């Protein structure tokens, strides 16, 4: 059996090679738009969300190759969110994954449109998946629900509205479970849908995602304080005045919380016959340095 590192690296190589072809040779006059979309889509990264789609599809006994369109769609939505997050009106970041952010290269107007293009094309991509129509419909509903105003976008709004005051633990969790956690949940559930999993398996995937997403965000908050900017590919210390878990608990308590949430994520996988890589993934992410 492949180790997590071997499986993940092999997936990244294959997936990134496929991404290179998504907007190649489009033959359309709006070339600058496709160039801007491709710039961020092909900027590298962990490819965590598409990897989760594949792994949950496999854990349900499904054909992972049929999950490609769902994996691509969730990465498109994730990439659009990063482009918009980096804009001056949002987080105003100059670098993402060690490269200039989209608006620094293409300008603010084109960056906004590149994000818009990726978001809308994600759902067109889902409709082309080689899956039964009912599964495609479920995928569209899942991704839209988790990415929209009840999910990620709602979390981003709560984050903006919280900038002027200090939040309680419940309020910080409300922000982060939506802003970060919902797209991770979408990825896990998309994998189950593509793999023809049961209702029990989808509930288990949601529980795994909830705990994994929370641990992931707390680790992000910790890395903003103790991380290496070169490894992270972006500036550190930028969240010092924001409502983060580190600001609520302190570093040591955050480390304990990461471990407890990671253990809960692993425990949620009991109904999957082959979920060892998903357990290894949760443990790896709890200790990551980038």
N, C-alpha and C positions, 0 to 999 in steps of 0.2 A: 504493500500500500504506500502511495506517495505521502511524503511529509507535507505539512501545511505550506512550508516555504516552497517546495518543489511544485505543488499543485497551484499555488497562487501565482508564482512567477510564470509558469507555463500558460496559465489563463491570461495574465496580463499581456504576454507576448502575442498570443492569438487574438485577443480582443483588440489590442492597440493596432494590430495589422488590419483588422476589419474596419476600425474607425477611420483609417487613412483613406478608405474607399467611399465613405459615406457621401461626401460632397465633392468627390473628384469627377471631372469630366461632365459637369452638369449642363454645360452649353447654354447657360442663361445669361442675359445681359447684366443682372444684378450680382456680378461676380464678387464685388467688394463685400457684400453681405455674407456669401458663402465662405469667403476667406476669413472673415471675422468669426463666424460660427466655428469653422474648423480650427482656428487658432486656439480657442479655449477648449474645444472638445478633445484636441490632440495634445494638450499641454502636459500630459502625464498624470501622475497621482496613483493612489493605492487601488483604484477601481473596486473599492469595497462593496458598493451597492450592486453592481452587476455580478460580482463574485458571489454575493449572497443569493442572488436570483438563481444562478447555476447550481450552487450547493444545495439549496432547498429543493430544487427540481430533482436533483439526483437522490436526495434523501427520501423523496416520495416515490422513487423508482421510475421517474420520468426520463425522457431523452433530453439531455441538457442542450443539444443543438437546437431543439425547437423552442428553447427559452431565449435565444439570441435577441430577438426583437424586443422582448420585455426588458432584457438587460440593457440593451441600447437605449430604450426609451427612458428608463430610470436614470441613466447616466446623462442623457440630454437634459432632463429636468434638473438634475443636480448641477450640471454645468451652467445652465441658464441662471440658477439661483446664485451661483458664485459670481457671475458677471455682474448681476444687478447688485449684489451685496457690496461689491468693490467700488461702486459708483460714488462720486462725491456726495450725493444726497443721502447715501447710506453709511457705509463704513469708511469710505474715502481711502482705500488701500492702493498702494503703488505696485505691489508685487503679489503674485499668486503662484505657488509652486516654483518659486525661484525665477519667475519670468515677469516682465511688466504686465500689469493687468490689462484687460481688453480695452478699456477706455483710454489708457495711456498710449496704446498703439493705434487704435482706430477712431478715437474721439468718442465723446459721450453719446451722441445721437446714434452712431452706428453700433455702439456697445448695447444700448437699450434694444435696438432692433435685432441684433444678433441673439440676445436673450429671448426676445419674443419669438424669433424664428425657431429656436431650439425647443421652446416650450410647446408650440403648436405642432411642430413636426414630430414630436415625441408620440403624440396620439395617432397621427397618420402612420407612424412606424408600427405601432401596436396592431393596427388593423391588418397589417400584412403578415402577421405571425402565422406560421403553418399549424394552427390549432383549430379545434372546433369553434364555431361561432359563439357558443355560450361561454367558453373560456376566454375568448377575446373580449367579450362584453364585460366579463368579471374583471379582467385585467385593466380595462379602461376605467371602470368604476373605482377600482382599488387605487390606481395611480392618481386619478383626479381628486378623489376624496382626501388622500394623504398629502397631496401637493398644494391644494387650494386653500380657501379661507378657513376651513375647519381643521387644516393641517399646517403645513410648512409656512404658507403665506400668513396665516393667522398668527403663528408664532413670531414671525418677523415683525408684524404689527405690534404685538405685545412687547417685543423687545424695544422698538422705537418709543412706544408710549411710556416705558419704564425708565427712560434715560434721566428723567428729572427727579426721581426719588428712589429711595432704597426699598427693595422688595423683601417680602417674607420668603421663607423656604418654599411654601406652597406656590407662591407667585413665580419664583425663579423656575421651579419645576414645570409650571404651566407653560412658561416661555420655551424652555429647552425641549420638553417632550414633543412639542409641536415643531419648533424650528429645526431641530436636528433629528429627533426621534422618529417623526412621521415618515420621512423618506426612507429611513432604514427599515421601518415597518413595512412600507410599500414593497421594498425589494424582497424581503423575506416572504411576504404573502404572494407576490407575483410568482416566485419560484414554486410555491405550493400549488398555485392555480395551474401553472404550466405543466407541472408534474402530475396533475390529476389527483392531488392529495385530498384527504378526508376533511370534514369539518373539524374534527379533533386536532388534526395536524395543522390546520390553519390557525386555530386558537393557540396551539403550542408555539407556532412561529411568531404570532403576535406577542406572546409573553416573552419569548426569547428576545425579540426586537426591542420591547419596552425596556428590559433590563440592560441589554447591550447598548442601546442608544443612550441611556442615562450614564452608564459607565464611560462610554465614549466621550460624552460632553464634559463630564467631570475631569477626565484625563486631559481633554483639550484645555480646560481652564487651568489645570496644573501646569501644563506645558507652556502656557502663556507667561507663567511666572518663572519656571525653572528651565524651560526648553532652550535649545540652541537655534538661533534664527537661520543659520545656514542649513541645518538638517530639516527644519520646518518649511523652508522656502518662503517665509514671510516674517514680518517684524514680530517681536515678542514685547510683552508689556503694554500692549495697546488696550487691553481690557481692564487695566488697573482700577479704573473708576466705574466700570460697568457692574451690573448685578450678576456676579458669577458665583459658582459654588465655593470657590476659594475665598471669596470675600465673606461668604456666609459662615464657613466652617474652619477655614485654615487648611494648610497643606496636609498635615498629619491625618486629620479627620477625613479629608477627601480621599486619601490613599486607602483608608479603611472602607469607605463607602464604595470605592471602585471595586475592591475585592468582594464585598458582599453582593453587589449587583452582578458581578461576573459569575459568581457561584449560582445565583438565582437564574441567570441566563442559561447556564449549562444544565441545571436541573429541569428546565422547561422542555428539554429535548427528549424526554423519556419515551415518547410515542414514535420516534423515528428509529428504524433498525440500524441505519448507518449514518451517524451524525458526529463521528469522531473529529472530522475536520472543522465542523462548526464549533465544537467545544474547544479545540485547539485555537481557533480564530478568536474566540472570546478571551481566552487567556493571553494570547499575543497582544491584542488591542489594549488590554489592561496595563501592559508594561511598555507600550510603544514609546519611542522618543521622537516621532515625527508624524 
